[in-house]
Amino acid sequence: SGWGDSQRLESEAPALAQAMQTVDRVLEAHRRTGDRDGLEKYFEALERLCANICSRLRLSKERADSPVYEKLVSSCSMIMIASGTDEGVSKSQQLLRQYMWKSPGIAQAQLCTELLQS
């Protein structure tokens, strides 16, 4: 399956990388168009995506693809914040609290968690 061997730390899940590419495309479309209003329609799907990933994979910082996971969750958070709404900020904070571990390794995830704490 696209989830690979979900219980082994050294395995990588191709579905995780594909999900990251999709989220990156949404962010890139926003950067090009500046369409804030259109981002809100993704909130529910982003929350469901993170929940599904966590239900299918044994996630930890030690997994080979943990940087992909960190980028995925932080990018989902960025989409919510980029909406410019109070709901987006609130949902972003909730998403990070629920799905991001302490002290992420990649810069983008570190920035998002620092903003959450401020």
Backbone torsions as a table, in degrees:
resi	resn	phi	psi	omega
1	SER	NA	169.2	178.9
2	GLY	-70.0	-8.7	179.7
3	TRP	-90.0	-3.7	178.9
4	GLY	63.2	-155.2	175.6
5	ASP	-88.0	91.9	-168.5
6	SER	-63.2	-17.3	-176.2
7	GLN	-98.2	-10.3	-176.9
8	ARG	-95.7	131.6	-176.6
9	LEU	-65.6	-32.5	-176.5
10	GLU	-84.1	-6.8	-179.1
11	SER	-80.7	159.2	175.7
12	GLU	-121.9	144.4	-178.5
13	ALA	-105.5	108.1	178.5
14	PRO	-56.0	-32.7	179.7
15	ALA	-62.7	-32.4	178.1
16	LEU	-65.4	-45.0	178.6
17	ALA	-65.0	-38.7	178.4
18	GLN	-66.3	-39.7	177.1
19	ALA	-63.2	-40.0	178.9
20	MET	-62.6	-41.2	178.7
21	GLN	-62.1	-40.3	179.6
22	THR	-64.9	-45.2	178.8
23	VAL	-64.2	-39.2	176.4
24	ASP	-60.4	-37.3	178.9
25	ARG	-64.9	-39.0	177.5
26	VAL	-63.6	-45.9	178.6
27	LEU	-61.4	-42.9	-179.6
28	GLU	-65.2	-40.3	177.2
29	ALA	-62.2	-39.2	177.3
30	HIS	-64.3	-43.3	179.9
31	ARG	-59.9	-40.2	-178.8
32	ARG	-74.1	-35.7	-172.9
33	THR	-102.8	-24.8	-175.8
34	GLY	69.4	18.4	-177.1
35	ASP	-77.5	89.7	179.0
36	ARG	-71.9	-41.6	-176.6
37	ASP	-60.7	-35.1	-178.1
38	GLY	-70.0	-17.6	-177.3
39	LEU	-72.2	-29.6	-176.9
40	GLU	-60.0	-30.0	-178.6
41	LYS	-68.0	-13.5	179.2
42	TYR	-90.6	-12.5	-173.2
43	PHE	-53.7	-52.4	-177.0
44	GLU	-61.9	-42.4	179.9
45	ALA	-64.8	-38.6	178.9
46	LEU	-66.5	-41.3	177.6
47	GLU	-63.7	-42.8	179.6
48	ARG	-66.0	-39.3	178.0
49	LEU	-59.0	-49.6	180.0
50	CYS	-62.1	-42.2	178.4
51	ALA	-62.4	-43.7	-179.8
52	ASN	-64.1	-41.3	178.9
53	ILE	-61.7	-45.1	-178.8
54	CYS	-66.4	-28.4	178.9
55	SER	-78.7	-20.7	-175.9
56	ARG	-100.4	-25.4	-175.7
57	LEU	-117.9	146.2	170.8
58	ARG	-86.2	95.1	-172.5
59	LEU	-86.9	138.9	172.7
60	SER	-162.8	164.4	178.4
61	LYS	-63.8	-20.8	-177.1
62	GLU	-81.4	-12.2	178.3
63	ARG	-63.4	146.4	179.6
64	ALA	-60.1	-32.8	-177.2
65	ASP	-103.2	22.7	179.4
66	SER	-61.0	-34.7	176.4
67	PRO	-62.8	-33.8	177.8
68	VAL	-66.0	-43.5	178.3
69	TYR	-61.0	-46.1	179.6
70	GLU	-59.9	-42.6	179.5
71	LYS	-66.5	-39.8	179.2
72	LEU	-60.8	-51.6	-178.0
73	VAL	-64.3	-43.2	-179.1
74	SER	-68.6	-34.0	176.4
75	SER	-68.2	-39.6	174.9
76	CYS	-59.5	-42.6	177.7
77	SER	-62.2	-41.7	-179.5
78	MET	-64.8	-36.9	177.4
79	ILE	-61.7	-43.0	-179.7
80	MET	-64.6	-43.7	179.2
81	ILE	-66.2	-39.6	-177.8
82	ALA	-64.0	-16.0	177.7
83	SER	-65.2	-22.3	178.3
84	GLY	75.3	14.7	-178.9
85	THR	-107.7	156.2	174.3
86	ASP	-61.6	-38.4	178.2
87	GLU	-61.9	-40.7	178.9
88	GLY	-62.5	-42.6	177.9
89	VAL	-63.8	-45.3	-179.6
90	SER	-62.5	-45.8	179.9
91	LYS	-66.4	-35.9	177.4
92	SER	-62.9	-45.4	178.9
93	GLN	-62.2	-44.2	179.7
94	GLN	-62.8	-42.6	179.7
95	LEU	-60.8	-46.1	-179.7
96	LEU	-65.4	-41.3	178.5
97	ARG	-61.8	-39.0	-174.6
98	GLN	-81.1	-36.7	-169.2
99	TYR	-116.6	-9.5	-179.3
100	MET	-104.5	131.0	177.3
101	TRP	-78.1	169.7	-179.9
102	LYS	-72.0	145.3	176.9
103	SER	54.4	62.6	177.2
104	PRO	-63.1	159.0	-174.2
105	GLY	-89.7	-25.5	-176.9
106	ILE	-95.3	150.4	-173.7
107	ALA	-59.7	-43.2	-178.1
108	GLN	-60.9	-43.9	179.6
109	ALA	-67.9	-37.3	177.5
110	GLN	-61.9	-43.8	179.1
111	LEU	-61.7	-45.3	-180.0
112	CYS	-62.3	-42.1	-180.0
113	THR	-70.3	-33.5	175.5
114	GLU	-64.9	-40.8	177.5
115	LEU	-65.1	-34.7	177.7
116	LEU	-61.8	-39.4	-177.0
117	GLN	-78.3	-16.2	-177.8
118	SER	-86.5	NA	NA
